[in-house]
Structure formats: structure tokens, C-alpha cells
């Protein structure tokens, strides 16, 4: 691992916590070792990139583009759209409406290969 001997216990705990929480694909010893070998900066990028996929709870202002409301599907889907936008505006948890991919696929060693 990069800088193992120079890391404080606090940084080591942070590193171990990140490695434990970020899902890996494939979820095997090899992908864990790749994370363990990363610099702390690279590991933080992996963690933050994974965390940014989630939508935090909080009140929002809704702005509907005219082209959306003029779409022919808008009229037939308006009740569902209104229900969803009400949740968005009031700051409800939107997780049930999102893909589960972020929970399962946080770090993939193959995705970092260049060339």
C-alpha cells in the first residue's frame, strides 16, 4: 500500500473505513487489494465519486421547462409527474425512485484501465 508506514492511525482508520464501505465489482480479494494499494488521494476520489451518485434529501425548487410540459406524454403522465415533483420539492427521500446500481457498483478496477 502507498505510504503505509507514514500514515497515522486516524488516516489508517479512515482508509479502512472507505475500503469497507465502497462496493466493489467484482467483490473479491483482488479488487480490495487494488483499493488498498491506492494513494489516499485516489481512494478519496473513488469514495467521493461513489457518494455523488446518491441524491441527498433536502427541499428543492422545481422549474419545469416548457418543452417538457408540451410533450404529448406529459398530459397522460401528469398525475405521476406531479406526485414525484411534490416529493422532490418537499425534500423527501428519492432513493426508491433511483437505480440500485450505485449501491452495488462503487469501484471497478477494470474501469480505471487506460488504453
N, CA, C and O atoms as CSV, one atom per row, in Angstrom:
chain,resi,resn,atom,element,x,y,z
A,1,UNK,N,N,0.841,-1.174,0.000
A,1,UNK,CA,C,0.000,0.000,0.000
A,1,UNK,C,C,0.883,1.232,0.000
A,1,UNK,O,O,1.961,1.225,0.593
A,2,UNK,N,N,0.444,2.272,-0.648
A,2,UNK,CA,C,1.189,3.510,-0.746
A,2,UNK,C,C,1.208,4.220,0.600
A,2,UNK,O,O,0.154,4.481,1.180
A,3,UNK,N,N,2.401,4.533,1.101
A,3,UNK,CA,C,2.538,5.322,2.315
A,3,UNK,C,C,2.089,4.638,3.586
A,3,UNK,O,O,1.766,5.322,4.557
A,4,UNK,N,N,2.054,3.333,3.622
A,4,UNK,CA,C,1.541,2.597,4.774
A,4,UNK,C,C,2.289,2.947,6.057
A,4,UNK,O,O,1.671,3.136,7.105
A,5,UNK,N,N,3.593,3.032,5.979
A,5,UNK,CA,C,4.377,3.262,7.193
A,5,UNK,C,C,4.271,4.694,7.692
A,5,UNK,O,O,4.565,4.947,8.861
A,6,UNK,N,N,3.865,5.638,6.856
A,6,UNK,CA,C,3.803,7.035,7.277
A,6,UNK,C,C,2.401,7.489,7.649
A,6,UNK,O,O,2.231,8.631,8.076
A,7,UNK,N,N,1.397,6.643,7.503
A,7,UNK,CA,C,0.021,7.036,7.821
A,7,UNK,C,C,-0.221,6.980,9.326
A,7,UNK,O,O,0.226,6.061,10.011
A,8,UNK,N,N,-0.943,7.988,9.824
A,8,UNK,CA,C,-1.329,7.972,11.231
A,8,UNK,C,C,-2.442,6.947,11.426
A,8,UNK,O,O,-3.040,6.470,10.461
A,9,UNK,N,N,-2.708,6.619,12.680
A,9,UNK,CA,C,-3.783,5.660,12.981
A,9,UNK,C,C,-5.130,6.205,12.509
A,9,UNK,O,O,-5.981,5.451,12.037
A,10,UNK,N,N,-5.316,7.504,12.638
A,10,UNK,CA,C,-6.582,8.114,12.231
A,10,UNK,C,C,-6.776,8.005,10.716
A,10,UNK,O,O,-7.876,7.697,10.257
A,11,UNK,N,N,-5.734,8.251,9.946
A,11,UNK,CA,C,-5.811,8.132,8.494
A,11,UNK,C,C,-6.006,6.672,8.113
A,11,UNK,O,O,-6.756,6.367,7.185
A,12,UNK,N,N,-5.348,5.784,8.808
A,12,UNK,CA,C,-5.482,4.344,8.544
A,12,UNK,C,C,-6.925,3.887,8.762
A,12,UNK,O,O,-7.467,3.116,7.971
A,13,UNK,N,N,-7.547,4.377,9.859
A,13,UNK,CA,C,-8.950,4.023,10.131
A,13,UNK,C,C,-9.864,4.577,9.034
A,13,UNK,O,O,-10.803,3.906,8.605
A,14,UNK,N,N,-9.585,5.797,8.587
A,14,UNK,CA,C,-10.378,6.387,7.506
A,14,UNK,C,C,-10.227,5.555,6.239
A,14,UNK,O,O,-11.219,5.221,5.591
A,15,UNK,N,N,-8.990,5.221,5.884
A,15,UNK,CA,C,-8.711,4.400,4.704
A,15,UNK,C,C,-9.453,3.066,4.793
A,15,UNK,O,O,-10.122,2.662,3.842
A,16,UNK,N,N,-9.335,2.385,5.932
A,16,UNK,CA,C,-10.000,1.087,6.111
A,16,UNK,C,C,-11.515,1.224,6.029
A,16,UNK,O,O,-12.191,0.356,5.476
A,17,UNK,N,N,-12.052,2.317,6.581
A,17,UNK,CA,C,-13.492,2.553,6.534
A,17,UNK,C,C,-13.992,2.758,5.109
A,17,UNK,O,O,-15.050,2.250,4.735
A,18,UNK,N,N,-13.229,3.501,4.320
A,18,UNK,CA,C,-13.609,3.735,2.919
A,18,UNK,C,C,-13.584,2.422,2.146
A,18,UNK,O,O,-14.511,2.111,1.397
A,19,UNK,N,N,-12.521,1.662,2.334
A,19,UNK,CA,C,-12.387,0.385,1.625
A,19,UNK,C,C,-13.520,-0.564,2.007
A,19,UNK,O,O,-14.002,-1.333,1.175
A,20,UNK,N,N,-13.936,-0.505,3.255
A,20,UNK,CA,C,-15.008,-1.388,3.722
A,20,UNK,C,C,-16.375,-0.985,3.158
A,20,UNK,O,O,-17.193,-1.852,2.851
A,21,UNK,N,N,-16.626,0.306,3.022
A,21,UNK,CA,C,-17.963,0.767,2.650
A,21,UNK,C,C,-18.198,0.837,1.143
A,21,UNK,O,O,-19.329,0.642,0.698
A,22,UNK,N,N,-17.165,1.110,0.347
A,22,UNK,CA,C,-17.357,1.244,-1.099
A,22,UNK,C,C,-17.541,-0.134,-1.722
A,22,UNK,O,O,-16.665,-0.989,-1.594
A,23,UNK,N,N,-18.672,-0.364,-2.397
A,23,UNK,CA,C,-18.874,-1.664,-3.046
A,23,UNK,C,C,-17.883,-1.849,-4.192
A,23,UNK,O,O,-17.489,-0.886,-4.848
A,24,UNK,N,N,-17.485,-3.106,-4.423
A,24,UNK,CA,C,-16.506,-3.420,-5.474
A,24,UNK,C,C,-17.094,-4.415,-6.463
A,24,UNK,O,O,-17.852,-5.312,-6.095
A,25,UNK,N,N,-16.722,-4.234,-7.736
A,25,UNK,CA,C,-17.129,-5.171,-8.781
A,25,UNK,C,C,-15.890,-5.554,-9.552
A,25,UNK,O,O,-15.332,-4.699,-10.240
A,26,UNK,N,N,-15.432,-6.766,-9.480
A,26,UNK,CA,C,-16.006,-7.861,-8.699
A,26,UNK,C,C,-15.675,-7.689,-7.217
A,26,UNK,O,O,-14.677,-7.066,-6.856
A,27,UNK,N,N,-16.515,-8.242,-6.388
A,27,UNK,CA,C,-16.317,-8.156,-4.947
A,27,UNK,C,C,-15.411,-9.307,-4.521
A,27,UNK,O,O,-15.865,-10.323,-3.994
A,28,UNK,N,N,-14.111,-9.113,-4.767
A,28,UNK,CA,C,-13.154,-10.179,-4.453
A,28,UNK,C,C,-11.891,-9.591,-3.827
A,28,UNK,O,O,-11.761,-8.377,-3.672
A,29,UNK,N,N,-10.986,-10.463,-3.480
A,29,UNK,CA,C,-9.743,-10.061,-2.827
A,29,UNK,C,C,-8.909,-9.140,-3.723
A,29,UNK,O,O,-8.283,-8.196,-3.240
A,30,UNK,N,N,-8.907,-9.421,-5.028
A,30,UNK,CA,C,-8.124,-8.619,-5.968
A,30,UNK,C,C,-8.572,-7.166,-6.017
A,30,UNK,O,O,-7.739,-6.259,-6.011
A,31,UNK,N,N,-9.884,-6.937,-6.066
A,31,UNK,CA,C,-10.376,-5.560,-6.127
A,31,UNK,C,C,-10.115,-4.842,-4.800
A,31,UNK,O,O,-9.854,-3.639,-4.783
A,32,UNK,N,N,-10.187,-5.577,-3.699
A,32,UNK,CA,C,-9.882,-4.980,-2.393
A,32,UNK,C,C,-8.407,-4.595,-2.325
A,32,UNK,O,O,-8.062,-3.524,-1.826
A,33,UNK,N,N,-7.549,-5.461,-2.823
A,33,UNK,CA,C,-6.116,-5.165,-2.819
A,33,UNK,C,C,-5.790,-3.941,-3.664
A,33,UNK,O,O,-4.916,-3.151,-3.307
A,34,UNK,N,N,-6.491,-3.782,-4.787
A,34,UNK,CA,C,-6.272,-2.599,-5.635
A,34,UNK,C,C,-6.611,-1.321,-4.869
A,34,UNK,O,O,-5.889,-0.327,-4.954
A,35,UNK,N,N,-7.715,-1.354,-4.119
A,35,UNK,CA,C,-8.066,-0.199,-3.298
A,35,UNK,C,C,-7.014,0.046,-2.218
A,35,UNK,O,O,-6.635,1.189,-1.962
A,36,UNK,N,N,-6.552,-1.018,-1.593
A,36,UNK,CA,C,-5.550,-0.893,-0.532
A,36,UNK,C,C,-4.233,-0.311,-1.054
A,36,UNK,O,O,-3.498,0.328,-0.301
A,37,UNK,N,N,-3.938,-0.527,-2.321
A,37,UNK,CA,C,-2.691,-0.038,-2.917
A,37,UNK,C,C,-2.793,1.419,-3.372
A,37,UNK,O,O,-1.773,2.039,-3.671
A,38,UNK,N,N,-3.977,1.963,-3.427
A,38,UNK,CA,C,-4.162,3.336,-3.899
A,38,UNK,C,C,-3.623,4.342,-2.895
A,38,UNK,O,O,-3.578,4.092,-1.690
A,39,UNK,N,N,-3.217,5.483,-3.429
A,39,UNK,CA,C,-2.860,6.601,-2.558
A,39,UNK,C,C,-4.143,7.068,-1.872
A,39,UNK,O,O,-5.246,6.768,-2.329
A,40,UNK,N,N,-3.990,7.791,-0.793
A,40,UNK,CA,C,-5.160,8.291,-0.075
A,40,UNK,C,C,-5.967,9.239,-0.977
A,40,UNK,O,O,-7.198,9.238,-0.930
A,41,UNK,N,N,-5.288,10.031,-1.782
A,41,UNK,CA,C,-5.991,10.950,-2.693
A,41,UNK,C,C,-6.839,10.174,-3.697
A,41,UNK,O,O,-7.995,10.527,-3.932
A,42,UNK,N,N,-6.279,9.125,-4.287
A,42,UNK,CA,C,-7.041,8.316,-5.258
A,42,UNK,C,C,-8.204,7.605,-4.588
A,42,UNK,O,O,-9.288,7.499,-5.162
A,43,UNK,N,N,-7.981,7.126,-3.390
A,43,UNK,CA,C,-9.040,6.449,-2.642
A,43,UNK,C,C,-10.181,7.421,-2.323
A,43,UNK,O,O,-11.353,7.050,-2.383
A,44,UNK,N,N,-9.833,8.652,-1.989
A,44,UNK,CA,C,-10.863,9.660,-1.720
A,44,UNK,C,C,-11.663,9.968,-2.989
A,44,UNK,O,O,-12.873,10.187,-2.917
A,45,UNK,N,N,-11.007,9.986,-4.136
A,45,UNK,CA,C,-11.710,10.228,-5.404
A,45,UNK,C,C,-12.702,9.103,-5.680
A,45,UNK,O,O,-13.830,9.357,-6.103
A,46,UNK,N,N,-12.284,7.856,-5.440
A,46,UNK,CA,C,-13.183,6.709,-5.618
A,46,UNK,C,C,-14.388,6.861,-4.693
A,46,UNK,O,O,-15.528,6.679,-5.120
A,47,UNK,N,N,-14.139,7.192,-3.433
A,47,UNK,CA,C,-15.212,7.331,-2.454
A,47,UNK,C,C,-16.169,8.463,-2.832
A,47,UNK,O,O,-17.386,8.279,-2.836
A,48,UNK,N,N,-15.617,9.624,-3.145
A,48,UNK,CA,C,-16.461,10.771,-3.475
A,48,UNK,C,C,-17.239,10.551,-4.769
A,48,UNK,O,O,-18.394,10.964,-4.877
A,49,UNK,N,N,-16.619,9.910,-5.743
A,49,UNK,CA,C,-17.318,9.605,-6.994
A,49,UNK,C,C,-18.498,8.681,-6.739
A,49,UNK,O,O,-19.556,8.827,-7.351
A,50,UNK,N,N,-18.312,7.740,-5.841
A,50,UNK,CA,C,-19.400,6.821,-5.487
A,50,UNK,C,C,-20.499,7.571,-4.729
A,50,UNK,O,O,-21.680,7.401,-5.031
A,51,UNK,N,N,-20.128,8.391,-3.757
A,51,UNK,CA,C,-21.111,9.105,-2.944
A,51,UNK,C,C,-21.929,10.109,-3.756
A,51,UNK,O,O,-23.099,10.347,-3.455
A,52,UNK,N,N,-21.316,10.698,-4.784
A,52,UNK,CA,C,-22.022,11.704,-5.589
A,52,UNK,C,C,-23.168,11.097,-6.392
A,52,UNK,O,O,-23.999,11.835,-6.921
A,53,UNK,N,N,-23.229,9.797,-6.493
A,53,UNK,CA,C,-24.319,9.149,-7.236
A,53,UNK,C,C,-25.637,9.196,-6.480
A,53,UNK,O,O,-26.700,9.006,-7.071
A,54,UNK,N,N,-25.576,9.445,-5.189
A,54,UNK,CA,C,-26.775,9.444,-4.363
A,54,UNK,C,C,-27.377,10.840,-4.300
A,54,UNK,O,O,-26.659,11.839,-4.344
A,55,UNK,N,N,-28.686,10.898,-4.199
A,55,UNK,CA,C,-29.396,12.170,-4.114
A,55,UNK,C,C,-29.700,12.439,-2.644
A,55,UNK,O,O,-30.417,11.682,-1.990
A,56,UNK,N,N,-29.143,13.521,-2.149
A,56,UNK,CA,C,-29.372,13.837,-0.734
A,56,UNK,C,C,-30.782,14.377,-0.539
A,56,UNK,O,O,-31.396,14.899,-1.469
A,57,UNK,N,N,-31.280,14.245,0.674
A,57,UNK,CA,C,-32.594,14.779,0.986
A,57,UNK,C,C,-32.462,16.278,1.231
A,57,UNK,O,O,-31.459,16.738,1.776
A,58,UNK,N,N,-33.458,17.022,0.832
A,58,UNK,CA,C,-33.464,18.466,1.034
A,58,UNK,C,C,-34.492,19.107,0.123
A,58,UNK,O,O,-34.750,18.624,-0.980
A,59,UNK,N,N,-35.079,20.202,0.594
A,59,UNK,CA,C,-36.093,20.897,-0.200
A,59,UNK,C,C,-35.454,21.476,-1.448
A,59,UNK,O,O,-34.314,21.939,-1.427
A,60,UNK,N,N,-36.213,21.441,-2.536
A,60,UNK,CA,C,-35.727,21.927,-3.819
A,60,UNK,C,C,-36.786,22.802,-4.485
A,60,UNK,O,O,-37.981,22.690,-4.210
A,61,UNK,N,N,-36.317,23.658,-5.350
A,61,UNK,CA,C,-37.217,24.469,-6.169
A,61,UNK,C,C,-37.362,23.772,-7.510
A,61,UNK,O,O,-36.378,23.334,-8.106
A,62,UNK,N,N,-38.574,23.676,-7.969
A,62,UNK,CA,C,-38.859,22.989,-9.227
A,62,UNK,C,C,-39.053,24.014,-10.333
A,62,UNK,O,O,-39.782,24.990,-10.160
A,63,UNK,N,N,-38.408,23.793,-11.456
A,63,UNK,CA,C,-38.607,24.615,-12.649
A,63,UNK,C,C,-38.874,23.655,-13.801
A,63,UNK,O,O,-38.037,22.813,-14.127
A,64,UNK,N,N,-40.032,23.786,-14.407
A,64,UNK,CA,C,-40.421,22.883,-15.497
A,64,UNK,C,C,-40.245,23.618,-16.819
A,64,UNK,O,O,-40.852,24.664,-17.052
A,65,UNK,N,N,-39.416,23.063,-17.666
A,65,UNK,CA,C,-39.171,23.627,-18.983
A,65,UNK,C,C,-40.432,23.483,-19.830
A,65,UNK,O,O,-41.100,22.450,-19.788
A,66,UNK,N,N,-40.752,24.516,-20.594
A,66,UNK,CA,C,-41.953,24.484,-21.431
A,66,UNK,C,C,-41.971,23.297,-22.384
A,66,UNK,O,O,-43.027,22.721,-22.646
A,67,UNK,N,N,-40.810,22.933,-22.898
A,67,UNK,CA,C,-40.774,21.813,-23.843
A,67,UNK,C,C,-41.202,20.513,-23.171
A,67,UNK,O,O,-41.762,19.632,-23.822
A,68,UNK,N,N,-40.940,20.390,-21.865
A,68,UNK,CA,C,-41.374,19.184,-21.147
A,68,UNK,C,C,-42.892,19.161,-21.013
A,68,UNK,O,O,-43.523,18.138,-21.279
A,69,UNK,N,N,-43.470,20.260,-20.612
A,69,UNK,CA,C,-44.926,20.289,-20.411
A,69,UNK,C,C,-45.701,20.237,-21.722
A,69,UNK,O,O,-46.891,19.922,-21.723
A,70,UNK,N,N,-45.048,20.540,-22.825
A,70,UNK,CA,C,-45.701,20.452,-24.137
A,70,UNK,C,C,-45.541,19.074,-24.772
A,70,UNK,O,O,-46.158,18.789,-25.798
A,71,UNK,N,N,-44.734,18.237,-24.181
A,71,UNK,CA,C,-44.543,16.877,-24.695
A,71,UNK,C,C,-45.874,16.139,-24.586
A,71,UNK,O,O,-46.545,16.250,-23.560
A,72,UNK,N,N,-46.276,15.391,-25.608
A,72,UNK,CA,C,-47.567,14.688,-25.584
A,72,UNK,C,C,-47.715,13.709,-24.412
A,72,UNK,O,O,-48.830,13.432,-23.970
A,73,UNK,N,N,-46.606,13.194,-23.918
A,73,UNK,CA,C,-46.681,12.249,-22.791
A,73,UNK,C,C,-47.006,12.940,-21.476
A,73,UNK,O,O,-47.482,12.304,-20.536
A,74,UNK,N,N,-46.748,14.239,-21.409
A,74,UNK,CA,C,-46.957,14.989,-20.168
A,74,UNK,C,C,-48.402,14.866,-19.688
A,74,UNK,O,O,-48.646,14.628,-18.505
A,75,UNK,N,N,-49.338,15.023,-20.581
A,75,UNK,CA,C,-50.752,15.003,-20.206
A,75,UNK,C,C,-51.152,13.650,-19.613
A,75,UNK,O,O,-51.842,13.597,-18.595
A,76,UNK,N,N,-50.723,12.566,-20.245
A,76,UNK,CA,C,-51.112,11.240,-19.749
A,76,UNK,C,C,-50.367,10.863,-18.461
A,76,UNK,O,O,-50.865,10.072,-17.661
A,77,UNK,N,N,-49.195,11.424,-18.270
A,77,UNK,CA,C,-48.388,11.072,-17.090
A,77,UNK,C,C,-48.435,12.140,-15.990
A,77,UNK,O,O,-47.755,12.012,-14.972
A,78,UNK,N,N,-49.222,13.171,-16.191
A,78,UNK,CA,C,-49.233,14.303,-15.253
A,78,UNK,C,C,-49.466,13.908,-13.791
A,78,UNK,O,O,-48.773,14.435,-12.921
A,79,UNK,N,N,-50.398,13.014,-13.477
A,79,UNK,CA,C,-50.583,12.655,-12.062
A,79,UNK,C,C,-49.307,12.069,-11.427
A,79,UNK,O,O,-48.946,12.425,-10.305
A,80,UNK,N,N,-48.636,11.173,-12.155
A,80,UNK,CA,C,-47.402,10.587,-11.625
A,80,UNK,C,C,-46.277,11.629,-11.535
A,80,UNK,O,O,-45.505,11.642,-10.577
A,81,UNK,N,N,-46.199,12.491,-12.537
A,81,UNK,CA,C,-45.171,13.538,-12.543
A,81,UNK,C,C,-45.393,14.482,-11.363
A,81,UNK,O,O,-44.450,14.824,-10.649
A,82,UNK,N,N,-46.618,14.892,-11.165
A,82,UNK,CA,C,-46.950,15.806,-10.067
A,82,UNK,C,C,-46.632,15.171,-8.719
A,82,UNK,O,O,-46.081,15.825,-7.833
A,83,UNK,N,N,-46.976,13.911,-8.569
A,83,UNK,CA,C,-46.689,13.197,-7.317
A,83,UNK,C,C,-45.181,13.149,-7.053
A,83,UNK,O,O,-44.733,13.395,-5.934
A,84,UNK,N,N,-44.409,12.833,-8.086
A,84,UNK,CA,C,-42.956,12.760,-7.937
A,84,UNK,C,C,-42.370,14.144,-7.639
A,84,UNK,O,O,-41.539,14.287,-6.743
A,85,UNK,N,N,-42.803,15.158,-8.390
A,85,UNK,CA,C,-42.256,16.503,-8.181
A,85,UNK,C,C,-42.606,17.060,-6.808
A,85,UNK,O,O,-41.849,17.855,-6.252
A,86,UNK,N,N,-43.731,16.657,-6.264
A,86,UNK,CA,C,-44.097,17.056,-4.906
A,86,UNK,C,C,-43.084,16.483,-3.910
A,86,UNK,O,O,-42.664,17.172,-2.980
A,87,UNK,N,N,-42.694,15.222,-4.111
A,87,UNK,CA,C,-41.672,14.603,-3.265
A,87,UNK,C,C,-40.332,15.328,-3.404
A,87,UNK,O,O,-39.643,15.577,-2.414
A,88,UNK,N,N,-39.977,15.661,-4.636
A,88,UNK,CA,C,-38.718,16.366,-4.893
A,88,UNK,C,C,-38.722,17.714,-4.189
A,88,UNK,O,O,-37.769,18.062,-3.493
A,89,UNK,N,N,-39.790,18.463,-4.371
A,89,UNK,CA,C,-39.880,19.817,-3.810
A,89,UNK,C,C,-39.868,19.812,-2.284
A,89,UNK,O,O,-39.267,20.690,-1.665
A,90,UNK,N,N,-40.527,18.833,-1.678
A,90,UNK,CA,C,-40.604,18.800,-0.213
A,90,UNK,C,C,-39.369,18.177,0.434
A,90,UNK,O,O,-39.241,18.184,1.659
A,91,UNK,N,N,-38.460,17.640,-0.379
A,91,UNK,CA,C,-37.219,17.106,0.176
A,91,UNK,C,C,-37.313,15.675,0.657
A,91,UNK,O,O,-36.495,15.235,1.465
A,92,UNK,N,N,-38.302,14.944,0.171
A,92,UNK,CA,C,-38.456,13.540,0.563
A,92,UNK,C,C,-37.283,12.702,0.051
A,92,UNK,O,O,-36.519,13.133,-0.813
A,93,UNK,N,N,-37.163,11.510,0.599
A,93,UNK,CA,C,-36.147,10.562,0.156
A,93,UNK,C,C,-36.519,10.058,-1.234
A,93,UNK,O,O,-37.595,9.493,-1.427
A,94,UNK,N,N,-35.620,10.265,-2.205
A,94,UNK,CA,C,-35.885,9.857,-3.583
A,94,UNK,C,C,-35.265,8.506,-3.920
A,94,UNK,O,O,-35.378,8.045,-5.056
A,95,UNK,N,N,-34.623,7.871,-2.966
A,95,UNK,CA,C,-33.948,6.592,-3.207
A,95,UNK,C,C,-34.835,5.536,-3.855
A,95,UNK,O,O,-34.368,4.816,-4.738
A,96,UNK,N,N,-36.109,5.417,-3.446
A,96,UNK,CA,C,-36.954,4.393,-4.083
A,96,UNK,C,C,-37.144,4.602,-5.589
A,96,UNK,O,O,-37.536,3.676,-6.298
A,97,UNK,N,N,-36.871,5.799,-6.070
A,97,UNK,CA,C,-37.059,6.104,-7.488
A,97,UNK,C,C,-35.757,5.984,-8.290
A,97,UNK,O,O,-35.756,6.175,-9.506
A,98,UNK,N,N,-34.672,5.673,-7.618
A,98,UNK,CA,C,-33.364,5.639,-8.260
A,98,UNK,C,C,-32.900,4.211,-8.517
A,98,UNK,O,O,-33.385,3.260,-7.904
A,99,UNK,N,N,-31.963,4.087,-9.425
A,99,UNK,CA,C,-31.360,2.793,-9.726
A,99,UNK,C,C,-30.582,2.285,-8.509
A,99,UNK,O,O,-30.034,3.076,-7.741
A,100,UNK,N,N,-30.538,0.993,-8.344
A,100,UNK,CA,C,-29.773,0.403,-7.251
A,100,UNK,C,C,-28.311,0.190,-7.640
A,100,UNK,O,O,-27.520,-0.305,-6.837
A,101,UNK,N,N,-27.956,0.558,-8.856
A,101,UNK,CA,C,-26.588,0.374,-9.327
A,101,UNK,C,C,-25.547,1.023,-8.441
A,101,UNK,O,O,-24.482,0.445,-8.224
A,102,UNK,N,N,-25.822,2.197,-7.928
A,102,UNK,CA,C,-24.845,2.892,-7.079
A,102,UNK,C,C,-24.561,2.122,-5.793
A,102,UNK,O,O,-23.447,2.169,-5.273
A,103,UNK,N,N,-25.562,1.416,-5.283
A,103,UNK,CA,C,-25.354,0.635,-4.059
A,103,UNK,C,C,-24.496,-0.590,-4.324
A,103,UNK,O,O,-23.777,-1.053,-3.439
A,104,UNK,N,N,-24.569,-1.114,-5.540
A,104,UNK,CA,C,-23.872,-2.361,-5.862
A,104,UNK,C,C,-22.538,-2.156,-6.567
A,104,UNK,O,O,-21.646,-2.997,-6.459
A,105,UNK,N,N,-22.395,-1.058,-7.279
A,105,UNK,CA,C,-21.220,-0.865,-8.125
A,105,UNK,C,C,-20.516,0.434,-7.779
A,105,UNK,O,O,-20.796,1.478,-8.369
A,106,UNK,N,N,-19.608,0.369,-6.829
A,106,UNK,CA,C,-18.894,1.572,-6.423
A,106,UNK,C,C,-17.541,1.692,-7.079
A,106,UNK,O,O,-17.182,2.762,-7.571
A,107,UNK,N,N,-16.785,0.613,-7.095
A,107,UNK,CA,C,-15.432,0.632,-7.640
A,107,UNK,C,C,-15.234,-0.593,-8.522
A,107,UNK,O,O,-15.507,-1.722,-8.115
A,108,UNK,N,N,-14.761,-0.352,-9.723
A,108,UNK,CA,C,-14.465,-1.429,-10.661
A,108,UNK,C,C,-13.049,-1.222,-11.178
A,108,UNK,O,O,-12.804,-0.265,-11.912
A,109,UNK,N,N,-12.105,-2.097,-10.814
A,109,UNK,CA,C,-10.718,-1.925,-11.273
A,109,UNK,C,C,-10.614,-1.792,-12.787
A,109,UNK,O,O,-9.806,-1.003,-13.276
A,110,UNK,N,N,-11.405,-2.537,-13.534
A,110,UNK,CA,C,-11.344,-2.509,-14.997
A,110,UNK,C,C,-11.713,-1.132,-15.537
A,110,UNK,O,O,-11.242,-0.754,-16.610
A,111,UNK,N,N,-12.535,-0.380,-14.830
A,111,UNK,CA,C,-12.970,0.934,-15.298
A,111,UNK,C,C,-11.815,1.943,-15.279
A,111,UNK,O,O,-11.877,2.959,-15.971
A,112,UNK,N,N,-10.778,1.678,-14.504
A,112,UNK,CA,C,-9.662,2.608,-14.402
A,112,UNK,C,C,-8.548,2.320,-15.400
A,112,UNK,O,O,-7.595,3.093,-15.500
A,113,UNK,N,N,-8.654,1.227,-16.136
A,113,UNK,CA,C,-7.630,0.895,-17.123
A,113,UNK,C,C,-7.705,1.869,-18.292
A,113,UNK,O,O,-8.781,2.142,-18.824
A,114,UNK,N,N,-6.559,2.380,-18.676
A,114,UNK,CA,C,-6.490,3.335,-19.779
A,114,UNK,C,C,-5.864,2.640,-20.976
A,114,UNK,O,O,-4.874,1.920,-20.846
A,115,UNK,N,N,-6.463,2.870,-22.160
A,115,UNK,CA,C,-5.868,2.323,-23.379
A,115,UNK,C,C,-6.586,1.189,-23.863
A,115,UNK,O,O,-6.212,0.612,-24.884
